[in-house]
Every structure is written in C-alpha cells, then in structure tokens.
Amino acid sequence: MTMPVMEPDLDAAVLRDWAQAIDEGPFSSLCWGERIAFDNPDSLTLLGALAAWTERVRLVTTVLVPQLHDPVMLAKALASGDMLCQGRLTVGVGVGGRHEDYQAVGADPESQTMRGMADRVAVMKRVWAGEKVTDSVRPVGPAPVQAGGPPLLVGTIGPKTVRSAAGWAEGLAGTTLDLDVAKQNELFDVARSAWAQAGKSAPHLATSFWFAFGSSEDARAQVHRHLRRYMNWIPAEYVDAMAPTTGWAGSQEELAAVLRKFAEIGTDEVQLIPTSSDIEQLRRAAEVAADF
C-alpha cells in the first residue's frame, strides 16, 4: 500500500493514521514516492517518521531519484533510515520523468539518464560497504542494518532500463497505467532473462497502479481528480484523455479479480496507489489484500 503523500491537505495525523493502519493490516510493504516541485512531504524526512510509526511492514521508496541528491548524503540518510526501522527498508530508485524536479534543486539535466543513476548508486553502495569515497578522515556512517545496504529496486517501465539495472538491482518497482497484464508480463520476462544472464537469482517483480473504490462513476471521477492534480506537468487535455483508462476503479470483488490476474503471471507484489486520503479506501483495500 502506498501512502497518500500526493493528496492535498495532509498533516501528521493523517499520515500517522495511514502508516499505522498499513502496519496493522495484511500488507507486505508501505510505499511512498518522491517529488520536489510539489507539496508532498520530503521523502527522507518521512522515512524517519515511518520508521517510528511502524514495526512490521517493509518500507519501500517508489521511487527516489538519486540525481536529485548528493549520493553520499543520500546513502547516509538511507542507512540511518535502515537503522531506525531495524532493517525493514527497500530503496526503489528511478531516473524520474519531470524536468522541473531537476530544475528545482539545480541538478544537472544531463544526468537524467540510466548512467547518471547507476553512477550514484555505485557511490551509495560503496558508502554502505564502509569504504571511504572522499578524502574525509573516516568513512560515512552509520552502517545500514542490512549487510551491503537496503535492497535496491529499479523503477521503470522500459525494457532497456531493466536490462541495464540487472547488475545492481534486486528487482523492479514498476507501474502500469492501463493494467495490461500481458504487457506487464513481457517486461517481467525481460527482467527474468536479464537477471539470469547476470548470474543472479530471480528478480523481485513488483508493479503498481492507482485505485479507487466506489460506484463506477464516482470511483472513476476520483481517479480523474487525482491524475489532474498529480500529473500537473502534462497538459490537462492529455490527462483528461487518458483518465478513463488509467488506474483501477470499482468494487472490492473487481479489485480481487485484477490482483489474481497479476498473481497468475508471477507478480511478487502489487503496490496499490490511493487516489484519496480517505482511510476508508485503505480499509477496503486491506479486506481485499487479506485474501492474498
């Protein structure tokens, strides 16, 4: 389950209630994403709070963009988060699709590439291994609880990116807009092959999609409102055109049927993305997830 970090009018109470309900429920992971030029909470600050608010569930960033951060400071922050949550952290990373986030922090737009991301991941791994990556007197700590650092997932929907990440990632933190299971399985097959060629065990295969419960019309309108807000870097007419077929909207029984289709292709985890901060949406999703 993804935290409602992209919804308006959030406060500490809403975020804490969601985090604790996810932790108490049947979910395998608690996820949250990063944006800079938006009014969502800072991802690394939120990591500390989530570590304190939860005890069981795995914490997964979906996704951080390493190029928006100093890699040594990012490695330190994530190692600190791994310590605070006692080794429950998984780090999803991606190149990011919004130029405005790069501009907001003064990041080099030329680094918005897989190579730019992989170079920073390599620095982070060296920090987590206790190596000195600068001329500092001592290495940068703390050491993460998980040996070698938190597991890394690559956030992408492209086969080229999947292949290039096989050397350093443990799996995928993908997304599907139209819930096309066959197309998702094609990407999973690319990952399975790339990981095998790299001599690694099978990758963790995760995908995600937006969801809304309610009558067909109301739930679809909820998804549409969310997309209009979240995808504010895309012209509104394009968002309006894609909204009827993006994400999922319907009843609990219909969501269960969709999840079964993803299970049939070997999906390890579906990371549901809420389109409202109404905790009743979370409770209904928990009832569905309890059967899986």
VMD Tcl script that draws the C-alpha trace (Angstrom):
set ca {
  {0.00 0.00 0.00}
  {1.25 3.46 -0.94}
  {0.91 6.40 1.42}
  {-1.38 9.21 0.17}
  {1.56 11.63 0.01}
  {0.39 13.29 -3.22}
  {-3.03 14.22 -1.84}
  {-3.88 17.75 -0.66}
  {-4.31 18.96 2.92}
  {-2.14 16.35 4.60}
  {-0.98 16.63 8.18}
  {0.92 14.47 10.63}
  {-2.26 12.85 11.98}
  {-3.43 11.66 8.56}
  {-0.01 10.28 7.67}
  {0.38 8.56 11.04}
  {-3.09 7.01 10.87}
  {-2.38 5.62 7.40}
  {1.04 4.31 8.38}
  {-0.22 2.55 11.48}
  {-3.24 1.08 9.67}
  {-0.98 -0.26 6.90}
  {1.37 -1.72 9.52}
  {-1.52 -3.41 11.32}
  {-3.08 -4.72 8.13}
  {-2.19 -7.56 5.77}
  {0.08 -5.51 3.51}
  {3.62 -6.61 2.73}
  {5.02 -3.12 2.15}
  {4.35 0.53 2.87}
  {5.41 2.67 -0.08}
  {5.83 6.34 -0.89}
  {7.20 8.35 -3.77}
  {9.32 11.43 -4.29}
  {8.61 14.75 -5.94}
  {10.38 18.04 -5.36}
  {8.32 20.73 -7.13}
  {5.11 19.65 -5.40}
  {3.68 19.96 -1.88}
  {4.23 16.33 -0.83}
  {6.33 15.62 2.29}
  {10.08 15.25 1.83}
  {10.74 11.56 1.28}
  {13.74 11.20 3.57}
  {12.14 13.13 6.42}
  {9.06 10.95 6.06}
  {11.25 7.84 6.20}
  {12.25 8.72 9.76}
  {8.65 9.21 10.80}
  {7.51 5.99 9.16}
  {10.28 4.07 10.89}
  {8.96 5.35 14.22}
  {5.26 4.85 13.40}
  {5.56 1.23 12.19}
  {7.01 -2.03 13.48}
  {6.28 -4.81 10.96}
  {5.72 -3.70 7.41}
  {8.54 -3.24 4.92}
  {9.23 0.39 3.96}
  {9.72 0.93 0.22}
  {10.59 4.14 -1.63}
  {8.80 4.14 -5.01}
  {10.86 5.86 -6.15}
  {13.73 8.14 -5.13}
  {15.73 9.90 -7.85}
  {19.44 9.74 -6.86}
  {20.38 12.53 -9.28}
  {18.36 14.97 -7.15}
  {20.62 14.31 -4.14}
  {24.25 14.25 -3.18}
  {24.90 10.49 -3.32}
  {26.95 10.39 -0.11}
  {24.33 12.29 1.85}
  {21.58 10.13 0.31}
  {23.46 6.98 1.32}
  {23.83 8.32 4.87}
  {20.14 9.23 5.12}
  {19.02 5.83 3.84}
  {21.43 3.97 6.11}
  {20.04 6.00 9.02}
  {16.52 5.06 7.95}
  {17.50 1.41 7.73}
  {18.88 1.63 11.27}
  {15.75 3.34 12.60}
  {13.37 0.78 11.06}
  {15.66 -2.10 12.07}
  {16.40 -3.32 8.57}
  {12.95 -3.03 7.00}
  {13.94 -0.62 4.22}
  {13.89 -1.30 0.47}
  {15.00 1.51 -1.84}
  {13.34 1.93 -5.20}
  {15.24 4.33 -7.45}
  {14.48 5.81 -10.84}
  {15.62 8.45 -13.30}
  {12.46 10.49 -12.85}
  {10.24 11.84 -15.57}
  {9.92 15.51 -14.55}
  {12.50 18.07 -15.64}
  {11.06 20.54 -13.12}
  {12.31 18.46 -10.18}
  {15.84 18.62 -11.57}
  {15.48 22.37 -12.10}
  {14.07 22.89 -8.59}
  {17.25 21.58 -6.91}
  {19.73 22.76 -9.54}
  {20.55 19.20 -10.63}
  {22.38 18.66 -13.91}
  {19.73 17.82 -16.53}
  {22.40 15.87 -18.42}
  {22.43 13.40 -15.52}
  {18.79 12.40 -16.14}
  {19.95 9.09 -17.60}
  {20.39 5.49 -16.51}
  {24.15 6.05 -16.44}
  {23.71 9.07 -14.20}
  {21.60 7.00 -11.82}
  {23.88 3.95 -11.90}
  {26.94 6.08 -11.10}
  {25.26 7.45 -7.98}
  {24.01 4.01 -6.95}
  {27.61 2.77 -7.15}
  {28.72 5.55 -4.77}
  {25.90 4.70 -2.37}
  {26.87 1.04 -2.33}
  {30.48 1.97 -1.54}
  {29.33 4.12 1.37}
  {27.15 1.28 2.69}
  {30.14 -1.08 2.41}
  {32.12 1.21 4.73}
  {34.50 2.48 2.07}
  {35.91 5.99 2.06}
  {34.63 7.74 -1.05}
  {36.20 11.13 -0.27}
  {39.30 12.45 1.48}
  {37.46 12.51 4.80}
  {39.28 11.11 7.82}
  {36.65 8.46 8.45}
  {34.07 6.65 6.29}
  {30.50 7.93 6.28}
  {28.22 6.08 8.69}
  {26.09 4.73 10.17}
  {26.32 1.27 8.70}
  {22.95 0.02 7.46}
  {21.39 -2.84 9.38}
  {21.13 -4.86 6.16}
  {24.57 -6.01 5.06}
  {25.64 -4.15 1.95}
  {22.74 -1.73 2.29}
  {19.00 -1.86 1.67}
  {17.85 -3.90 -1.35}
  {17.54 -1.76 -4.48}
  {14.67 -1.87 -6.96}
  {14.66 -0.09 -10.29}
  {11.60 1.98 -11.10}
  {10.92 1.73 -14.81}
  {8.51 0.56 -17.50}
  {11.18 0.25 -20.19}
  {13.00 -2.98 -21.17}
  {16.29 -1.18 -21.88}
  {16.36 0.27 -18.38}
  {15.51 -3.11 -16.88}
  {18.42 -4.77 -18.68}
  {20.86 -2.06 -17.62}
  {19.88 -2.40 -13.94}
  {20.36 -6.17 -13.71}
  {23.89 -5.75 -12.38}
  {22.94 -3.74 -9.30}
  {19.18 -4.04 -8.62}
  {17.31 -6.78 -6.79}
  {14.20 -6.34 -8.87}
  {11.59 -3.96 -10.28}
  {9.40 -1.27 -8.77}
  {7.36 -0.72 -11.90}
  {3.99 0.73 -12.71}
  {1.16 0.03 -15.12}
  {-1.19 2.72 -16.32}
  {-3.69 0.55 -18.19}
  {-3.39 -2.68 -16.16}
  {-2.39 -4.64 -19.28}
  {-1.30 -7.91 -17.67}
  {0.17 -9.38 -20.86}
  {2.32 -6.31 -21.45}
  {3.44 -6.37 -17.83}
  {4.47 -9.99 -18.18}
  {6.57 -9.12 -21.23}
  {8.56 -6.69 -19.07}
  {8.83 -9.30 -16.32}
  {10.24 -11.74 -18.88}
  {12.88 -9.18 -19.84}
  {13.83 -8.91 -16.17}
  {13.89 -12.67 -15.65}
  {16.19 -13.08 -18.64}
  {18.47 -10.17 -17.70}
  {18.87 -11.38 -14.12}
  {19.65 -14.91 -15.31}
  {22.26 -13.61 -17.75}
  {23.83 -11.65 -14.89}
  {24.05 -14.87 -12.87}
  {21.63 -13.62 -10.24}
  {18.64 -15.21 -8.58}
  {15.18 -14.37 -9.86}
  {14.28 -10.66 -9.57}
  {11.63 -9.29 -7.26}
  {8.78 -8.39 -9.61}
  {6.59 -5.53 -8.44}
  {4.19 -3.27 -10.25}
  {1.77 -0.58 -9.11}
  {-1.40 1.17 -10.16}
  {-3.81 3.82 -8.92}
  {-7.05 2.64 -7.30}
  {-10.40 3.99 -6.14}
  {-13.37 2.21 -4.55}
  {-16.97 3.22 -5.13}
  {-19.63 3.21 -7.78}
  {-18.19 3.06 -11.26}
  {-18.86 6.74 -11.97}
  {-17.74 8.08 -8.58}
  {-14.60 5.97 -8.37}
  {-13.54 6.86 -11.89}
  {-14.10 10.56 -11.12}
  {-11.88 10.17 -8.03}
  {-9.06 8.74 -10.14}
  {-9.52 11.55 -12.67}
  {-9.26 14.25 -9.97}
  {-6.11 12.67 -8.61}
  {-4.49 12.44 -12.04}
  {-5.34 16.08 -12.78}
  {-3.53 17.10 -9.60}
  {-0.61 14.70 -9.72}
  {0.16 14.94 -13.44}
  {0.27 18.71 -13.42}
  {3.33 18.75 -15.73}
  {1.20 17.27 -18.54}
  {-1.35 19.41 -20.44}
  {-4.77 18.94 -18.85}
  {-6.37 17.80 -22.10}
  {-3.92 14.88 -22.31}
  {-4.66 13.87 -18.73}
  {-8.39 14.05 -19.44}
  {-7.93 11.79 -22.47}
  {-6.01 9.12 -20.55}
  {-8.02 9.25 -17.31}
  {-10.84 6.86 -18.40}
  {-8.37 4.00 -18.93}
  {-5.71 4.80 -16.32}
  {-5.64 3.01 -12.99}
  {-8.44 0.93 -11.50}
  {-11.88 1.93 -10.19}
  {-14.67 -0.31 -8.90}
  {-15.66 -2.76 -6.16}
  {-13.62 -4.93 -3.82}
  {-14.58 -8.04 -5.77}
  {-13.40 -6.44 -9.01}
  {-10.05 -5.47 -7.46}
  {-9.56 -9.03 -6.21}
  {-10.12 -10.32 -9.75}
  {-7.48 -7.93 -11.12}
  {-4.97 -8.92 -8.44}
  {-5.48 -12.59 -9.25}
  {-4.56 -11.90 -12.88}
  {-1.30 -10.29 -11.78}
  {-0.62 -13.20 -9.43}
  {-1.02 -15.61 -12.33}
  {1.92 -14.06 -14.21}
  {4.22 -14.34 -11.19}
  {3.94 -10.82 -9.80}
  {5.56 -10.82 -6.37}
  {3.90 -7.63 -5.21}
  {1.33 -5.10 -6.39}
  {1.82 -1.71 -4.79}
  {-1.58 -0.01 -4.72}
  {-1.59 3.79 -5.06}
  {-4.51 5.63 -3.39}
  {-6.29 8.49 -5.10}
  {-7.74 9.84 -1.86}
  {-6.56 10.28 1.72}
  {-9.87 8.84 2.98}
  {-8.77 6.00 5.23}
  {-11.93 4.06 4.37}
  {-10.33 3.42 0.97}
  {-7.38 1.86 2.79}
  {-9.64 -0.32 4.95}
  {-11.46 -1.67 1.90}
  {-8.15 -2.45 0.21}
  {-7.00 -4.25 3.33}
  {-10.03 -6.52 3.20}
  {-9.09 -7.47 -0.36}
  {-5.40 -7.92 0.44}
  {-6.20 -10.22 3.36}
  {-7.22 -12.94 0.89}
  {-3.84 -12.98 -0.86}
}
mol new
graphics top color blue
foreach p $ca { graphics top sphere $p radius 0.5 }
foreach p [lrange $ca 0 end-1] q [lrange $ca 1 end] { graphics top cylinder $p $q radius 0.2 }
display resetview
